[in-house]
Amino acid sequence: MRCAWFIIPVVLFFTAACDDPMKMFPDHQIGPDPRIIAMKVADPELTLDSQPTARLLIGGEGFDQASDLTVLWLVPNDEETLSQIPPEVLSQLKVPYNADFTFPAGMTVGAILSQSPELQAQYDDQGWVDLPMLASVVIDERPLSIIKRVRVMKEAPAHFNPDIIRIKAVYKVDGALTTVFVDRDGILELPQDAIPEYIGLDPEMADTALTGNDLLVYRWQFAEDPDTATNLRFCDADCPSEEYLGVDRVTPATKEIMVDLHKIADTLRDKPHEKDIVLDFYLVVRDKADDSSSLEDTRFGMDFTTMKLVLKKP
């Protein structure tokens, strides 16, 4: 894999010079144009011999999480750069969206670091350095990219990604509260003629003592069915969050969220839709972030998951 090192100076130059186009999360509702929501690296703190894995989260109306859309890792997606990379190397930097990216054989974090005198000097002087990682896609001829920084350190890593175990969903059936648990990237199905007015969602997290997390910050988003507008909304102080979830207020930036389905429930109760309606929910959990709507604090741990709410036709 000696030829792989040929690409590294290009990577470091680009990531140091470019302006991250995803500095801000999109609004909590994502429209028909898919967007990159987050990038997760296997561990936020690495050592020189690490060969981490990484993955993207993309959201948008009708975007399929099983998509095999090509994701380009570590290098910018421009013809001049790509023309300099040997085909056998470039093929290992292109991975389907539905699969994890893994560093190619023979490539380590330390090997990348050694190609940048500036970053290597910081590592030698401080005992650590923050290394940028880049990923990009092209969707409907629109280029999208994101950068995440990971800390490379001499000491043993002490902080890891938070871990979303599953999501608790609470809603009423015949006036009584019902609780179900939805696995990561799972599906919650409800009949169209019996849609509850509200659904409370609460992620179950792994013990932060095990993951070394200090302050977890949450960000919920959703995308409507591309063919049927349900007019759902995330509640604030006007929903019964205390009754459903035991908290006095919820927002898209709190751990718990309340989904208001009043309008679509009223519409479908008397006239169900002729096909299933699929709503997508996205949850990103970050460690030590100051602002849930900002991507500026990108070096700490992160986890994400999705959930489909399928309103089943009769």
Secondary structure, DSSP 8 states (H G I E B T S, - for coil): -GGGGGGHHHHHHHHHHS--TTSB---SEE-SS-EEEEEEES-SEE-TT---EEEEEEE-TT--TT---EEEESS---HHHHHTS-HHHHGGGEEETTS-EE--TT--HHHHHTT-HHHHHHHHHHSEEEEEEEEEEEETTEEEEEEEEEEEESS--------EEEEEEEEEETTEEEEEEEETTEEEEEEGGG--SEEEEEEEE--HHHHT-S-EEEEEEEE--SS-----EE--TTS-HHHHHS-S---TTSSSEEEE-HHHHHHHHHS--SS-EEEEEEEEEEES-S-TTB-S--SS-EEEEEEEEEEE--
